[in-house]
Structure formats: C-alpha cells, structure tokens
Amino acid sequence: MRPDLSRYDRVLVAFSGGKDSLAALLHLLDLGVPPEGIELHHHDVDGGEAFMDWPCTPAYARALGAAFGVPAYLSWRAGGFAAELGRDGAPTAPALFETPEGRLGRAGGEGPPGVRGRFPQVCADLRLRWCSSALKIEAMAALIRNQPRFLAGETLVVTGERAEESPMRARYAPFGPHRTATRQRRIDHWRPVLSWPEAEVWAIIARYGVTPHPAYGLGWSRVSCRSCIFGSPNQWATLRALYPEAFRRIVEREAASGLTIQQHASVSELADRGRPYAAALANPALAAQAGATTWIAPVFTRPWRLPAGAFGEAAGPN
C-alpha cells in the first residue's frame, strides 16, 4: 500500500548508503515528494573513527543529499561500535544527532551499567545482534523522541528493507505506526521497496544515473558494514587484501573477546576460505574512495553501468 504522501509535513529516509535506501529516496522523488520535504538520516555506526563501517558512507550521504537538494543529517552513539563493544560496567553511550538548527542533540547515556565484550551475534534477534538495534534503530528513535519539531504535524519514516533479502524481512508490514508514535507524536513508517526485486532497484538508480556506493563496484552485493558480521569468506578475503589494517583490528578484537564473530570460524579462517573479489583488486582508485572519509567522485555517472556486485552474494543482515 502507498500512504497519502500529501498529508506529511516531513519524510525521513533512513539512509544506509546502500541501493535499497537509495531506491526508496528516488521513488519518493518519482512520486512527487518535494526535496525540501525530505530528510536523509544516516546512522554512523562508528561514530566518527572508522572501525566496522565503510569510511566513505557519511560523506557519500551528504554529497547525495546536496545533489538532490535534500538535507542530510548524521546520528551516532558516542564512541560508536568500538565503545559499545568494549563496554564493561557502563551504560550504553548517549545517542548524538544533528539538527536542522545546526545543533548537536544528545539523548540517553544514563541507563543501567552493563557488559558487552563480544561482537553482535549472527542471528535475527536484535537483542543479540545489537549493532542494528543499538547503533541504528535506536539512534533514529532517539533523534525523533528528543526533537520538539516532531510533535508538530505528521512525519513519515521511510526505510529500505526488501522481502527478497530474507524470510524475516518478507514478514515486515509495508506500512504502519512507527515505534516512536504516540498520541502526541504522529509518526508513520513506510517500506516502499519491500516488494521490489533487485532488478527494479537497479533500474531506478540507472534511470537517475546515480553513482552507487563504491562497495558495489568492488564486488559487494549489499552495503551494510564493510566488516559486516554476516560477511562471506570472499568479503573477509577482500577486506584483508584491500584494507589490512582494518582487518587486523577486527582480528585483534575477536581474539581479545575469546569468541569468534561467526560460530565455527574466526575472520582469519573465513578469509583463508575465500578469494578477494576480482573487481576490487582491479580498481585501486575505487578502493581508495571507499576507504576515504571525503567524497570526491561524481554523484551522477553517464554512461551508467551496473556495478560488479549487482546480483552477487547475498551476505548481509537478515
């Protein structure tokens, strides 16, 4: 179903940098939602210093927003993934978020003390796969609950899950109240590309000529974290080949915890089982852009070509 888009005062797009949230943004534009009525919200998993995620993604989100006249805002946990992983006898750090007024909002950080020490578990339970809940979902909720502007009018939150990606996502409702909705705060949640096949996603990106996130050109088929806990052997092998320092940090934290990320093998063992993507080894300039914190590539590409990772390994969150 499609909600009546004319009733909303603002539309928030949770933008990972990946193809599906990009397709959701472009679909909104196709449906006539004015760019000034849309906000891109990227949840910076690392909170600044690169550890798990693609370093280029925040800058890519800002460049894309600027190209379409859509404001882009970042939100993150203080200290990011690394701080939450190392939490020992402390509460989860506060959520920080950028606001339209140019301020830095802050929420939380006063909860009960706890211990992490282990990487998120490779499972669908978000209590155990805490990267999605603590660093993304709760960051969006915090920025909505702690800005008075969301008490005025109606807000639509748009996310880019697709049923094709997993049986769990296939059970998601396409439309309904958002988790932050209250009697005073009217917030809906829409998943506009839930029923789309991957071909339709790439088709709308091609029609607009948008440069996809560089991870796709390197051979990744999905853009979550660069060091995603769901990563395939080929992805871990590619990470080790392209970004050995980033790979080493994961190896060291995995060893310090005494537990491997995936149940039956360490990331080093997984990398030994895989082969680096040929496209990644053949394109050092693209690898450098993916590993940079600034965005220097064009936002639009003509002629547009399907990236190497399209229709590839379906390794990523379920």
N, C-alpha and C positions, 0 to 999 in steps of 0.2 A: 504494500500500500504506500501511497505518497501523501504526506501531510499537506495541509494547506499552507504553503510557504509564505503567503502574503500576511499571515497573522503574527509572524515572529518579528520581534524588534531586533534580534541579532541571531546569527547562526555561528556556532563554534565548531570548527573542524579539528578533531584530534589528529594531528598530522605527524606520522612517524617518519616521513620521508620516502616511504615505500609506494609502490604502484597503486595499491588499493585506496589509500587515503588520498593520493593524488587524483585518482579517477573520481572519487567522491567529490572533491573540490570542483573538478571540471564539469561534473554532472550538475552541480548546483548552478554553475555559470550557464550551462546549457538551458536550465530551467528558468533562467531569467532573474536569479537572485543577484542583486547588485553587489559588486565587490566591496563597497563600503559597508554593506550589511553583514559581511563575513569576517570571521577572525580565525587565523590559523593558530593552533596551540600545540607546540612541540614540547614533549616531556623529555628533558635532557637527562638521560639515565645516569650519566656520570657526574652531573653537577659541575661541569667545567673541565676538569682534568681527565683526559681520555684514559679509560681502563677497559671497559667492555664494549662500548659502542663505537660506531664509525665517527671519527673526529669531525668529518665534514658536514654531518647532518644538520646541526643548528644553523650553520651558515647557508646551507642549501635551502632550508626552510625560509630564512629571511630573504634570500635572493628571489625565491619563487614568489613569495608574498609581494615583494616590491614590484616584480614584473607584472603582476596581475592587479596591483593596487589594493591588495588585501593586507591589513596589518598582521604581523606575526609576533607572537609572544612566546617566551620560554617559561617553563616551570621546572622545578627540580627539588630533590631532597638535599639539604645541606650536607656536603661531603659525598653525595651521590652513592653509587653502588658500592664503592670500596668501603665507605664509612658504615653502611648498613651491614655489609658482610663481616666487618670487624667488630660489630657492636658486642660489648661484653659488660653487662651490668649497667647499661644506659638505655634510656628510652629511644625510640626511633626519632631521628633528627627532624626538625621542622621542615615543612614544605615552604619553598620560596617561589614567588611568581611575579612576573612583570605585569604592570597595569597600564591602561591607556593614558593615565596621567603621568607616566614616566617614573612611578614609584616602584619599590620592591616590596611586595606584600609578604607576610610571614604568618604561618599558622601551624599549630601543633608544637611538638617537642617536649610536652610536659606529661607524657604518658608513663605507664609503669616501666621500670627497668626490665631489660631482657637480654638475651644472648642469641646471636646468630652463629657465626663461626663456620657455617657450611654454606656452600653455594645453593641457589634455588634448586629444588628437585625437578627432575624431568617428568612432570605429570600435569594433569589438568587442574588439580586442587590448588587454587590461588593462595591458600594459607601456607602451602609448602613451596609453590612456585612464586615466591614473594617478590621477584623482580617486577612482574606485571602489576601486582596489586600495590605494593608499597611505593614503587617508583613511577608508575604511570597512572593507573586508575585513581588512586588516592590523591595524586597530585592534581588531576583535573577536578576532583570533588572539592579539594581544599580551596582552589582558586575561585570556584563558584560560591562556596559557602561563606567565604570571607571577603567578598566584594559587595557592598550595598547595591551596586548597579543592577545586580541580578534579581533584586526584589521588585524592580520596576519592569512592567511589560512582560513579554514572554520570550523565552530562549529555547532554541533548538540545538542540541548537541548531536553532531554527526560523526560517526566512526566508520571505518572501512573494512570490517570483518566480511569475509565471504564464506558461504556454506561449503563451497568446493574444497576449502582448505582442511576441514576436519569434520568428523561426525558431531563433535561438540558444538562447533560454530553453526552447523546446519540446524541445530535446535534453537538458536537465538531468535528472539522475536524481532521482526523488522522495525517495529515502531511501538513506543510505549513511554511511560514516565521515566525520567532519568533518576538515578539513585539519589540525586540531591533535591528532587522535587519535594516541596511541602505545600501546605495550604497558602502560604505567603509567597512562595517562590515557584513560579510556574515554568518548569523545565521539562522538555520532552527529549527523547532520544530516538534518532533515526539511523538505520543502517541501509543506505540507499543502494549499495552494490552487493548486498547479501546474496542475491540470486544470480549475480553475473558470473559467467565463465571467464577464465583468464583471457581468452581471446577478445572479449568485449572490453576488458580493462585496457589492454594494449591498444585497441582500436581507437579509444577516445584520446589516449595520450598521443598517439600518432597523428590524429586529426588536428590537435592543438600544437603539435610539433615540440612538445616539452622534452627537454633533456632529462632522461630518467636518472635516478640516483646512481652514482658511479658503481656501486656494488653490483648492479645488474650487468654492467659492461664487463666486470671482472669475472662473471660466471655465477654469482649468487642468484637464485631464483626468487628469494624473499628477502626483504630488508627488515630485519629486527636488529639485534646487536651484531656487531662484527664478530664478537666471541660468544655467540648465542649458545646457551646451554643445550639446545637441541641440534647443534651443528653436526653435520655429517663428517665422516672421515676426510672426504675431499675438501671440505671447508676448513677443517683444522689443518690439513696439509697446506692449503693455500695461505692461511693466516701465518703459519710458520715460515713459509717461503718469502712472503711479502713484508711481513711486519714481525720480525723475530723478537724484538724487544717486547712488543705487546703479548706475544705468545709466551715468552719467558715469565712475564708477570703472572699470567694465569697458571702456569705450571707451578710456580712458587707458592701461590695462594692455595692451590689444590693440595700440594704436599703439606703445607702448614696445617691444613684442616684435618689431615689424615683420612680424608674421604675424596673419592673421585666424583666429578660432576655427573657423569653417566655411570650407571651402576657397575658395569662389567669391564670398564677400561678407563685409564687415565687419558687426558687430552693428548699426551705424547704418544700413547699406544694407538689412539684413534688416528692421529696424523700419520703414523707409520703405516696404517692400513689404507690410507687414501693417496690420491695423486693431486697435485696442485692443478687448478683449472688452467687449461692452455691459454684461454683468453687473458687471464691475469698475468701470466708470465710474458705474454706478447705485448702488453700495454703498460709499460712503466709510468708513462705520463698520467694515465688514468688512475693507477695505483697511488701515485703521489697526490693527486687531487682528493681521492677518497681518504687519504691519511692526513690531510691538511685541515686546519681549523678555519681557514678562509676559503671563500668560493670565488674562483677566477674563471671558471668555464662559462660559456653562454647558457642562458636559461632555455633558449629555444634552439633547435637543431634542424637545419634543412640542407640536404635531404635527410629525412628521419629514417633511422634503421632500427630494426628490432635488436635489442641487446643480446649478448651471448647467453645470459642467464634465463631468458624468457623460456617458459615451459620446461624448466630444468628440475633439479632435485627439489622436492617439496619438504626440505628440512627447515623447521621453524615452529613457533608456538602453535599449540593445538587449541 
